[in-house]
Amino acid sequence: MISKEIPLVSVCIRSHNQEKFIAQAIDSVLMQKTTFPFEIIIGDDNSKDNSINILDEYTTNNPELIHVLKSEVKLGGAKNLRQTIEHSKAKYIALCDGDDYWTDVYKLQKQVDFLEQHKEYIACFHNVINIYENNEDKSSFFHSAGFPQHHTYETVVKNKWFLPINGLVFIREYVFFPNWFDNVKHDDYVMDLALASKGSFYIMRDVMAVYRHHGNNMSSNFDIIQFDNEMSTILYKMKKYYPLSAHKIFDDKIDEYRLEIKQLERDKKYPLIKYFYFKTYKKLIGKLLKIKKKRVN
């Protein structure tokens, strides 16, 4: 629904060289059917492909609905996300990266209605479908059907990845960005932790978006040791925004990451260890099966 009124929702899209996907992302927002006004804010991070021409065409056709923030220098994903969100004055923020898209025309309506009716929650997620550019048959749901719907900061801390960014709608006043945010890789995780320090999350059963895995996005390219190091650093830095009663949960997860890092570094240095562990494990299972067989006989 296009309107000159102050939008209730800002849909923030960040993009960098997404000429293959950006039109589908924007169209999936334009198809939304709502009873309230919304706007689309697109942060283009110094794209060098045809993205700008595509965005110019969309803004020409939708001048009051679509606003493009063009950067003349490369900002990086986190800074681009922050600046795009900070440009909004709406009550709610909805997110969709330029290489993802929504699939339900009532997505915004459903999530905003829920948050308006349930003041105990500050953010609302929904399930998404993972699709893989090089293997379409590998598609899957991000969360299982039985995944709990009510969540606090504990879920965010304990899970490496809570939910892809394109499933999130949240109350804008509750998000904040630490002064180191612009340089972080896992910006959505930091943002989830920031929001979770202010209130609870709800996950809808509806599957209303697609998260696209391809060769250029971070989910397709990362080293596990580096990932664990970055996540433990994020938890260490974000812990101070929580009461002391929450710190043990942070510390336990940090310790878990550190232990995994040690194991991965050992396996990397001594690759045959895995083989010997596997053989020992097989022998143990074999002995247990023999004991069980003797007892049955």
Contacts in CASP RR format, 6 or more apart in sequence:
PFRMAT RR
TARGET T0000
AUTHOR 0000-0000-0000
METHOD contacts of the structure
MODEL  1
MISKEIPLVSVCIRSHNQEKFIAQAIDSVLMQKTTFPFEIIIGDDNSKDN
SINILDEYTTNNPELIHVLKSEVKLGGAKNLRQTIEHSKAKYIALCDGDD
YWTDVYKLQKQVDFLEQHKEYIACFHNVINIYENNEDKSSFFHSAGFPQH
HTYETVVKNKWFLPINGLVFIREYVFFPNWFDNVKHDDYVMDLALASKGS
FYIMRDVMAVYRHHGNNMSSNFDIIQFDNEMSTILYKMKKYYPLSAHKIF
DDKIDEYRLEIKQLERDKKYPLIKYFYFKTYKKLIGKLLKIKKKRVN
1 32 0 8 1.000
1 33 0 8 1.000
1 34 0 8 1.000
1 35 0 8 1.000
1 36 0 8 1.000
1 37 0 8 1.000
1 38 0 8 1.000
2 37 0 8 1.000
2 62 0 8 1.000
2 64 0 8 1.000
2 65 0 8 1.000
3 37 0 8 1.000
4 37 0 8 1.000
4 64 0 8 1.000
5 37 0 8 1.000
6 37 0 8 1.000
6 89 0 8 1.000
6 90 0 8 1.000
7 36 0 8 1.000
7 37 0 8 1.000
7 38 0 8 1.000
7 39 0 8 1.000
7 90 0 8 1.000
8 36 0 8 1.000
8 37 0 8 1.000
8 38 0 8 1.000
8 90 0 8 1.000
8 91 0 8 1.000
8 92 0 8 1.000
8 112 0 8 1.000
9 34 0 8 1.000
9 36 0 8 1.000
9 38 0 8 1.000
9 39 0 8 1.000
9 90 0 8 1.000
9 91 0 8 1.000
9 92 0 8 1.000
9 93 0 8 1.000
9 94 0 8 1.000
9 108 0 8 1.000
9 112 0 8 1.000
9 169 0 8 1.000
10 38 0 8 1.000
10 39 0 8 1.000
10 40 0 8 1.000
10 41 0 8 1.000
10 85 0 8 1.000
10 87 0 8 1.000
10 88 0 8 1.000
10 89 0 8 1.000
10 90 0 8 1.000
10 92 0 8 1.000
10 93 0 8 1.000
10 94 0 8 1.000
10 172 0 8 1.000
11 29 0 8 1.000
11 38 0 8 1.000
11 39 0 8 1.000
11 40 0 8 1.000
11 41 0 8 1.000
11 94 0 8 1.000
11 95 0 8 1.000
11 96 0 8 1.000
11 108 0 8 1.000
12 41 0 8 1.000
12 42 0 8 1.000
12 43 0 8 1.000
12 81 0 8 1.000
12 84 0 8 1.000
12 85 0 8 1.000
12 87 0 8 1.000
12 88 0 8 1.000
12 93 0 8 1.000
12 94 0 8 1.000
12 95 0 8 1.000
12 96 0 8 1.000
13 22 0 8 1.000
13 25 0 8 1.000
13 26 0 8 1.000
13 29 0 8 1.000
13 40 0 8 1.000
13 41 0 8 1.000
13 42 0 8 1.000
13 43 0 8 1.000
13 84 0 8 1.000
13 95 0 8 1.000
13 96 0 8 1.000
13 97 0 8 1.000
13 98 0 8 1.000
14 42 0 8 1.000
14 43 0 8 1.000
14 45 0 8 1.000
14 77 0 8 1.000
14 80 0 8 1.000
14 81 0 8 1.000
14 84 0 8 1.000
14 97 0 8 1.000
14 98 0 8 1.000
15 22 0 8 1.000
15 25 0 8 1.000
15 42 0 8 1.000
15 43 0 8 1.000
15 44 0 8 1.000
15 45 0 8 1.000
15 47 0 8 1.000
15 51 0 8 1.000
15 55 0 8 1.000
15 97 0 8 1.000
15 98 0 8 1.000
15 99 0 8 1.000
16 44 0 8 1.000
16 45 0 8 1.000
16 46 0 8 1.000
16 47 0 8 1.000
16 51 0 8 1.000
16 74 0 8 1.000
16 76 0 8 1.000
16 77 0 8 1.000
16 80 0 8 1.000
17 47 0 8 1.000
17 48 0 8 1.000
17 49 0 8 1.000
17 51 0 8 1.000
17 216 0 8 1.000
18 25 0 8 1.000
18 47 0 8 1.000
18 49 0 8 1.000
18 51 0 8 1.000
18 98 0 8 1.000
18 99 0 8 1.000
19 47 0 8 1.000
19 49 0 8 1.000
19 50 0 8 1.000
19 51 0 8 1.000
19 54 0 8 1.000
20 99 0 8 1.000
21 98 0 8 1.000
21 99 0 8 1.000
21 100 0 8 1.000
21 101 0 8 1.000
21 212 0 8 1.000
22 51 0 8 1.000
22 54 0 8 1.000
22 55 0 8 1.000
22 98 0 8 1.000
22 99 0 8 1.000
23 54 0 8 1.000
23 58 0 8 1.000
24 101 0 8 1.000
25 96 0 8 1.000
25 97 0 8 1.000
25 98 0 8 1.000
25 99 0 8 1.000
25 100 0 8 1.000
25 101 0 8 1.000
26 40 0 8 1.000
26 42 0 8 1.000
26 58 0 8 1.000
26 66 0 8 1.000
27 101 0 8 1.000
28 96 0 8 1.000
28 101 0 8 1.000
28 102 0 8 1.000
28 103 0 8 1.000
28 209 0 8 1.000
29 40 0 8 1.000
29 96 0 8 1.000
29 102 0 8 1.000
30 40 0 8 1.000
30 62 0 8 1.000
30 65 0 8 1.000
31 102 0 8 1.000
31 105 0 8 1.000
32 38 0 8 1.000
32 102 0 8 1.000
32 105 0 8 1.000
32 106 0 8 1.000
32 107 0 8 1.000
32 108 0 8 1.000
32 109 0 8 1.000
33 105 0 8 1.000
33 106 0 8 1.000
33 109 0 8 1.000
34 108 0 8 1.000
34 109 0 8 1.000
34 112 0 8 1.000
35 109 0 8 1.000
36 112 0 8 1.000
38 90 0 8 1.000
38 94 0 8 1.000
38 108 0 8 1.000
39 65 0 8 1.000
39 66 0 8 1.000
39 67 0 8 1.000
39 88 0 8 1.000
39 90 0 8 1.000
40 62 0 8 1.000
40 65 0 8 1.000
40 66 0 8 1.000
40 67 0 8 1.000
41 67 0 8 1.000
41 69 0 8 1.000
41 84 0 8 1.000
41 87 0 8 1.000
41 88 0 8 1.000
42 55 0 8 1.000
42 66 0 8 1.000
42 67 0 8 1.000
42 68 0 8 1.000
42 69 0 8 1.000
42 84 0 8 1.000
43 68 0 8 1.000
43 69 0 8 1.000
43 70 0 8 1.000
43 71 0 8 1.000
43 80 0 8 1.000
43 83 0 8 1.000
43 84 0 8 1.000
44 51 0 8 1.000
44 52 0 8 1.000
44 55 0 8 1.000
44 68 0 8 1.000
44 69 0 8 1.000
44 70 0 8 1.000
44 71 0 8 1.000
45 71 0 8 1.000
45 74 0 8 1.000
45 75 0 8 1.000
45 76 0 8 1.000
45 77 0 8 1.000
45 80 0 8 1.000
46 71 0 8 1.000
46 72 0 8 1.000
46 73 0 8 1.000
46 74 0 8 1.000
46 75 0 8 1.000
52 70 0 8 1.000
55 66 0 8 1.000
55 68 0 8 1.000
56 68 0 8 1.000
58 66 0 8 1.000
59 66 0 8 1.000
59 67 0 8 1.000
59 68 0 8 1.000
67 87 0 8 1.000
69 83 0 8 1.000
69 84 0 8 1.000
69 87 0 8 1.000
71 80 0 8 1.000
75 83 0 8 1.000
75 182 0 8 1.000
76 182 0 8 1.000
77 187 0 8 1.000
78 181 0 8 1.000
78 182 0 8 1.000
78 183 0 8 1.000
78 184 0 8 1.000
78 185 0 8 1.000
78 187 0 8 1.000
78 190 0 8 1.000
79 181 0 8 1.000
79 182 0 8 1.000
81 187 0 8 1.000
81 191 0 8 1.000
82 177 0 8 1.000
82 181 0 8 1.000
82 182 0 8 1.000
82 187 0 8 1.000
85 93 0 8 1.000
85 172 0 8 1.000
85 175 0 8 1.000
88 172 0 8 1.000
90 172 0 8 1.000
91 171 0 8 1.000
91 172 0 8 1.000
91 173 0 8 1.000
92 112 0 8 1.000
92 115 0 8 1.000
92 169 0 8 1.000
92 170 0 8 1.000
92 171 0 8 1.000
92 172 0 8 1.000
93 169 0 8 1.000
93 170 0 8 1.000
93 171 0 8 1.000
93 172 0 8 1.000
93 175 0 8 1.000
94 108 0 8 1.000
94 111 0 8 1.000
94 168 0 8 1.000
94 169 0 8 1.000
95 165 0 8 1.000
95 166 0 8 1.000
95 167 0 8 1.000
95 168 0 8 1.000
95 169 0 8 1.000
96 102 0 8 1.000
96 165 0 8 1.000
96 166 0 8 1.000
96 167 0 8 1.000
96 209 0 8 1.000
97 165 0 8 1.000
97 166 0 8 1.000
99 212 0 8 1.000
99 214 0 8 1.000
99 216 0 8 1.000
99 217 0 8 1.000
100 164 0 8 1.000
100 165 0 8 1.000
100 166 0 8 1.000
100 209 0 8 1.000
100 210 0 8 1.000
100 211 0 8 1.000
100 212 0 8 1.000
101 166 0 8 1.000
101 209 0 8 1.000
101 210 0 8 1.000
101 212 0 8 1.000
102 166 0 8 1.000
102 208 0 8 1.000
102 209 0 8 1.000
102 210 0 8 1.000
103 129 0 8 1.000
103 207 0 8 1.000
103 208 0 8 1.000
103 209 0 8 1.000
103 210 0 8 1.000
104 110 0 8 1.000
104 206 0 8 1.000
104 207 0 8 1.000
104 208 0 8 1.000
104 209 0 8 1.000
107 126 0 8 1.000
107 206 0 8 1.000
107 208 0 8 1.000
107 209 0 8 1.000
108 169 0 8 1.000
110 126 0 8 1.000
110 204 0 8 1.000
110 206 0 8 1.000
110 208 0 8 1.000
111 124 0 8 1.000
111 126 0 8 1.000
111 169 0 8 1.000
111 204 0 8 1.000
112 169 0 8 1.000
114 121 0 8 1.000
114 124 0 8 1.000
114 202 0 8 1.000
114 204 0 8 1.000
115 121 0 8 1.000
115 122 0 8 1.000
115 123 0 8 1.000
115 124 0 8 1.000
115 169 0 8 1.000
115 171 0 8 1.000
118 202 0 8 1.000
120 200 0 8 1.000
121 199 0 8 1.000
121 200 0 8 1.000
121 201 0 8 1.000
121 202 0 8 1.000
122 170 0 8 1.000
122 171 0 8 1.000
122 174 0 8 1.000
122 195 0 8 1.000
122 198 0 8 1.000
122 199 0 8 1.000
122 200 0 8 1.000
122 201 0 8 1.000
123 168 0 8 1.000
123 169 0 8 1.000
123 170 0 8 1.000
123 171 0 8 1.000
123 174 0 8 1.000
123 195 0 8 1.000
123 199 0 8 1.000
123 200 0 8 1.000
123 201 0 8 1.000
123 202 0 8 1.000
124 168 0 8 1.000
124 169 0 8 1.000
124 170 0 8 1.000
124 201 0 8 1.000
124 202 0 8 1.000
124 203 0 8 1.000
124 204 0 8 1.000
125 162 0 8 1.000
125 163 0 8 1.000
125 167 0 8 1.000
125 168 0 8 1.000
125 201 0 8 1.000
125 202 0 8 1.000
125 203 0 8 1.000
125 204 0 8 1.000
126 167 0 8 1.000
126 203 0 8 1.000
126 204 0 8 1.000
126 205 0 8 1.000
126 206 0 8 1.000
126 207 0 8 1.000
126 208 0 8 1.000
126 209 0 8 1.000
127 141 0 8 1.000
127 142 0 8 1.000
127 143 0 8 1.000
127 147 0 8 1.000
127 163 0 8 1.000
127 203 0 8 1.000
127 204 0 8 1.000
127 205 0 8 1.000
127 206 0 8 1.000
127 207 0 8 1.000
127 208 0 8 1.000
128 141 0 8 1.000
128 142 0 8 1.000
128 163 0 8 1.000
128 164 0 8 1.000
128 166 0 8 1.000
128 167 0 8 1.000
128 207 0 8 1.000
128 208 0 8 1.000
128 209 0 8 1.000
128 210 0 8 1.000
128 211 0 8 1.000
129 139 0 8 1.000
129 140 0 8 1.000
129 141 0 8 1.000
129 142 0 8 1.000
129 207 0 8 1.000
129 209 0 8 1.000
129 210 0 8 1.000
129 211 0 8 1.000
130 138 0 8 1.000
130 139 0 8 1.000
130 140 0 8 1.000
130 141 0 8 1.000
130 142 0 8 1.000
130 210 0 8 1.000
130 211 0 8 1.000
130 213 0 8 1.000
131 138 0 8 1.000
131 139 0 8 1.000
131 210 0 8 1.000
131 211 0 8 1.000
131 212 0 8 1.000
131 213 0 8 1.000
132 138 0 8 1.000
132 139 0 8 1.000
132 213 0 8 1.000
132 214 0 8 1.000
133 212 0 8 1.000
133 213 0 8 1.000
133 214 0 8 1.000
133 215 0 8 1.000
134 214 0 8 1.000
134 215 0 8 1.000
141 207 0 8 1.000
142 163 0 8 1.000
142 164 0 8 1.000
142 211 0 8 1.000
143 163 0 8 1.000
143 203 0 8 1.000
145 205 0 8 1.000
147 203 0 8 1.000
148 155 0 8 1.000
148 203 0 8 1.000
149 202 0 8 1.000
149 203 0 8 1.000
149 204 0 8 1.000
149 205 0 8 1.000
150 200 0 8 1.000
150 201 0 8 1.000
150 202 0 8 1.000
151 162 0 8 1.000
151 196 0 8 1.000
151 200 0 8 1.000
151 201 0 8 1.000
151 202 0 8 1.000
151 203 0 8 1.000
152 196 0 8 1.000
152 199 0 8 1.000
152 200 0 8 1.000
152 201 0 8 1.000
153 193 0 8 1.000
153 196 0 8 1.000
153 197 0 8 1.000
153 199 0 8 1.000
153 242 0 8 1.000
153 246 0 8 1.000
153 249 0 8 1.000
154 249 0 8 1.000
155 162 0 8 1.000
155 196 0 8 1.000
155 201 0 8 1.000
156 162 0 8 1.000
156 189 0 8 1.000
156 192 0 8 1.000
156 193 0 8 1.000
156 196 0 8 1.000
156 201 0 8 1.000
157 193 0 8 1.000
157 235 0 8 1.000
157 249 0 8 1.000
157 250 0 8 1.000
157 253 0 8 1.000
158 249 0 8 1.000
158 253 0 8 1.000
160 227 0 8 1.000
160 231 0 8 1.000
161 189 0 8 1.000
162 189 0 8 1.000
162 192 0 8 1.000
162 201 0 8 1.000
163 203 0 8 1.000
164 188 0 8 1.000
164 209 0 8 1.000
164 211 0 8 1.000
165 188 0 8 1.000
166 209 0 8 1.000
166 210 0 8 1.000
166 211 0 8 1.000
167 208 0 8 1.000
167 209 0 8 1.000
168 188 0 8 1.000
168 192 0 8 1.000
170 195 0 8 1.000
174 194 0 8 1.000
174 195 0 8 1.000
174 198 0 8 1.000
174 199 0 8 1.000
175 191 0 8 1.000
175 194 0 8 1.000
175 195 0 8 1.000
176 194 0 8 1.000
177 190 0 8 1.000
177 191 0 8 1.000
177 194 0 8 1.000
178 190 0 8 1.000
178 194 0 8 1.000
178 237 0 8 1.000
178 238 0 8 1.000
180 237 0 8 1.000
181 187 0 8 1.000
181 190 0 8 1.000
184 190 0 8 1.000
184 230 0 8 1.000
184 234 0 8 1.000
185 218 0 8 1.000
185 230 0 8 1.000
186 230 0 8 1.000
186 231 0 8 1.000
186 234 0 8 1.000
189 231 0 8 1.000
189 234 0 8 1.000
190 234 0 8 1.000
190 238 0 8 1.000
192 201 0 8 1.000
193 234 0 8 1.000
193 235 0 8 1.000
193 238 0 8 1.000
193 241 0 8 1.000
194 238 0 8 1.000
194 241 0 8 1.000
195 201 0 8 1.000
197 238 0 8 1.000
197 241 0 8 1.000
197 242 0 8 1.000
211 219 0 8 1.000
213 219 0 8 1.000
213 220 0 8 1.000
214 220 0 8 1.000
215 221 0 8 1.000
224 260 0 8 1.000
224 264 0 8 1.000
225 261 0 8 1.000
225 264 0 8 1.000
225 265 0 8 1.000
225 268 0 8 1.000
228 257 0 8 1.000
228 258 0 8 1.000
228 260 0 8 1.000
228 261 0 8 1.000
228 264 0 8 1.000
229 257 0 8 1.000
229 261 0 8 1.000
231 257 0 8 1.000
232 253 0 8 1.000
232 254 0 8 1.000
232 257 0 8 1.000
232 258 0 8 1.000
232 261 0 8 1.000
235 250 0 8 1.000
235 253 0 8 1.000
235 254 0 8 1.000
235 257 0 8 1.000
236 250 0 8 1.000
236 254 0 8 1.000
238 250 0 8 1.000
239 246 0 8 1.000
239 247 0 8 1.000
239 250 0 8 1.000
239 251 0 8 1.000
242 250 0 8 1.000
266 273 0 8 1.000
267 273 0 8 1.000
267 274 0 8 1.000
END
